[in-house]
Amino acid sequence: MKRNLARNVQLTGALLLIWAFLQDILLTLSTMTFVRDEHGKWQALIQAEQISPLWSVLSLLFVLTGLAVFLAGYLLKKRVVLPKHQGRTRLTLRDLAMSFGWVGLLFFGSVFLYYFAVGGLIPEWFRTSPGASALGGVSLQIVAILVIPLYFRKSLAEIGLQRPVLNWKMLGYVLMFFCFVYAMSLVTTSLSDWMGIDTESYREKHISQELNDAKALGILMAMLPVLATAVIAPLGEELLFRGVLQSVLTAKWGVYAGVIGSALIFSLIHADLVLFVPIFLMGVLFSVLYRITGSLWAPIWLHAINNLIASLNDLF
């Protein structure tokens, strides 16, 4: 009875943390407005000041309650003697919720720790630099890189973390799918021009501006946004969305649910309405690549190559 209570309390905390993050994304999307630029194209703008203070307070309450309940469940479990873990034979929705819950705990916890404790200890010149801002923008992915392999340490193969495979077949798949991504970008750009929509979204403009601001401070500082975009983001996002989310959805409801569901959440989480469809299609490609190779390293490589090319294009 105590064991079930502890597990359910921690699971409730995990769900609250997941909802807090999703609510933040939905609030961001709710402030989006469309205006025409000087060339007559439609642009999507985010107006964060439109978020009601009440909703901001409610979001904060969800975060604080989720942190408290998740930690309470964990501490309660530590006081109960649990049977030894025998290893997983099938991923479950509980695995999904708990692993994401740990990510949420460390992510939100680190945010509070930064603003209320260690932030002032970091030199101001670095804290306010575009390089530090870029690393802060992928703090969730950094946490995922630390948490997901640790949580699934006894069943890494089930989330695609097998020993890195590098052979001609794998390289062929990656190159083939990269060609698909490039062709898809050409098609979506042409369609957007025809429809009069500016595909250079606010998020892409922010990333590009951050990279160029860092470049103005020197090539070493410019490497931080490149590191964030081309290494940290692909690793963290593929662990979350393909490694965990797609694997669990596939185990629970089948291949199509895994591919479509993970790609849909992947696109939603970017909070970029202008590029929602292209990001969704890219997520489908990453998911299919993971499915046919059985290795998470293939979509990681493709994701990293795609982001690296985009970063270098902005940098040079």
N, C-alpha and C positions, 0 to 999 in steps of 0.2 A: 504493500500500500504506500509506504513512504517512498519507495523507489519510483513508483508510477507518479506520485505527486511531484517529486523533484524533477522528473523528466518533463512532465506537463507544464510546470512553472517555467522551466528554461525554454521550452518550445514556445510558450506564450510570449516570452520576452523576445525571442528571435523573430516571431511574426510581427511584433510591434516595431522592431527596428527595421525590418524589411518594408513595412508600410510607411514608416517615417521617411525613408529614402524615396519611395515611389511617390509619396505625397509631395515631396519637394520638387520632383520632376514635373508632376502634374501642375503644380502652382506656377512653375516657370513657363510651361506651355500656355497656361491660361492668360499670361500677360503678353502674349505675342500679338502684334498688330502688323498689318500689311500696308505699305505706302509705296507710291511710285517715286523712283529716283529721277534725276535730271535727264536720263535717257529714256524715260517712259517705262522702265522695267519695274516689276513688282519686287519689293524687298520685304523680308520679314525682320521685324525689330522686337527686341525684348525690353519691356518697360517694367523693371523690377519694383519701381516705386508704386505700381498699381496693386501690389499684393497687400491685402488687408492686414493691419497689425494683429487682428484677432486670429487670422489663419497662421501668422508667424508664431504667435504664442502657442496655438494648438500644436503646430509642428514641433516646437521645442518640448512641449509636454509629452508628445509621443516618444521623442528621443530619450528624454530623461526617464520616463516610465519604463521604456523598453530596456534601457541600461540597467535600471534597478531590478526589474523582474528577472532579466537574464542572469545577472550576477547572483541574485537570491537563489534561483534554481540551481546554478552551478555549485554554490556553497552548500546548499541542502544535499545535493548529490554526493559531495565530498564526505558528508557525515553518514552516508548510507553505504553499506558494503554491497557492491555490485558484482555480478558474475563476470568472470574474465571474458573479454571480447574475443570471439572465435574467428573474426574476419567476416567480411560481407560476401554473400553470394549474389546479391541483387541490390542495386541502389534503390532507395526509397525516398518519398517526399520528405520524411523526417531528416534524412541526410542533407537534402537540399536546404530545408529551413535552418537546420542547425549550423551548417557550414556558412551559409549566408549570414546567420545570426552572429557567429564569431567575427566575420568580416565587419559587420555593422558595429559590433561592440568595440573593436579596436579602432575602426575608422572614426566613429563619433567620439570615442574616448580620447583619441590622439588630437582631434580638433579642439576639444575642451582643454586638454593638457597644453596644447600650443598657445592658445589665447590667454589662458589664466595662469600659466606657470613658465614654460620654457621659451616662449616667444621672445620675451625681453632679453634673454641671455644670448640670442643670436645677433651678431653684428648688424647694425641697421643697413649698411651698404649692401649686404647680401640679402637681408630679409625683404628689402624693398626692390630688389633687382628682378628683371624679367626672367632670369634663369630660375630663381627661387619660386617665382609665380608659376612657372611651367611645371616644376616638380610638385608644387602644391596642387596643381590641377590633376595630377595623376596619383594623388595620395590614396585614393580608394584602390587603384590597381596595385600600388605598392603593398598595401595590406593584404590584398588577395594573393599576391605572390608569396607572402610569408605564411598565410593561414591555410590556404587550400591544400597544398602538398602535405602540411603537417596534419590536418584533419583526416585526410585520406591516406595517411602514410602506410597503412596495412593493405590498401587496395588501390595503389596508384594506377595499375593497368586499367581499372574500370573507368577512370576519367582520362584515359589516353596518354598518361605519363609513363610510357614505356621508354626504354633506353633510346636515345636519339637515333633515328634511322636516316642514313644518308646514302642513297643509292640512285642509280639512273632512273628507276621507275618513280621514286618519290620526287626527284627533281623534275621529271617529265610532267607529273601531275601538277606540281606547283607552277611550272612555267605555262602549262595549258590553262590553268585557272587564272593566272595572271593576265593572259591574253584576253580571257573572258571579261575580267574586271576592266581592262583598258577599253575593250570594245563597248562595254556597258556604259562607261563614262562618256565616250563619244556620242552614243545614242542619247543619253539623258541630257547632255549639254545641247545637242541639236534640238531636241524636243523643247527644252526650256527656252532656248532662243526663239523658237517658233511661237511659243505661248507667251513670250514676253516676261519671263520670270528670271530673276537674278539668282543663279545657283551658288554664288559665292556668299554663303550664309554668314550670319553674325558670328557663329562659332568658328568657322574657317577663317574669317577676317581677324578674329581675336588671336587665333593661333599664329597666323601669318605676321600680325603686328608684334606679337610677343617675340617671335623668332628674329625679326629684323631689329627690334629694340635691343635684344641680347647681342646681336651681331655688332651693333654700334659700340658695344663695350669690349669687343675683342672676340676672337675666334673661340677661345676657351669657354667664355660665357655662352656663346652661341651653341656650343655642344650640349649644354644642359637641356634646352628645349628639344634638340634632336634626340637626345637620350630618352627624354620623357615620351616623345611621340613615336619613335621608331623601335624602341626596345621595351620600355616599361609598360606602355599602353597595350601593345599586342600581347605580351605575356600575361598581364593581369586580366585583360578582357577575354582572352581565349580560355583561361582557366575557369573564369566565372561562367561564361555563356556557352562555350562548347564543352569544356571538360566536365563541369558540374550540371548546369541547367539542361543542356541537350542530352547528356547521358541519363539523367534521372527521368526526363520526359520520355525518352525512348524506352527505358526499362519499364515505365508505367503504362504508356499509351501507344508505343510503337514509333516507327521510323519517321513518319510524316509529322507527328506531333512534336518529335524532337527537333526536326529540321525547321519547321515553320514556327513553332513556339519560341525556340531560342533566338531565331532571326528577328522575330517580332519584338521581343523584349530587348534585344540588342539595339534595335533601331529606336525604340521608345526611350531607352535610357540615355541616348545621346541628346534628347530634348532639342532636336533640330528638324522642324517641320518642313523646311525647304528641301532638305536632303533625306527626308524620311524614307522615301521609296528607294533611292540609290543605296542607302545604308542597309535597308532591309534586304535588297537583292544581294548585296555583298555578304550580308550575314548568311543568306541561303547558300552562297558559294562556299563560304568557310565551313558551314555545317556539312554540306555534301562532301567536301574534301576530307573532313574529319571522318565521315562515315565510310568512304570508300578506301581510305588508307588505314583506318583503325588507330592512327597516331595523332596526338594533339600537336605534334611538332610541325606537321605539314601546314595546317592553317596558321600556326604561329609564324612560320617563315613567310607565307604569302602575305599575311597581315603586316609583318614587319617590312617586307620589301615595298609594299604599297605605301605605307606611311613614310618610309625613308625617301622614296622618290618624291613624294609630295613636299617633304621638309627641305630636301636639297633644291627643289624647284623654287621654293620661297627664299632659300638662303642665297642662291646664286642667280 
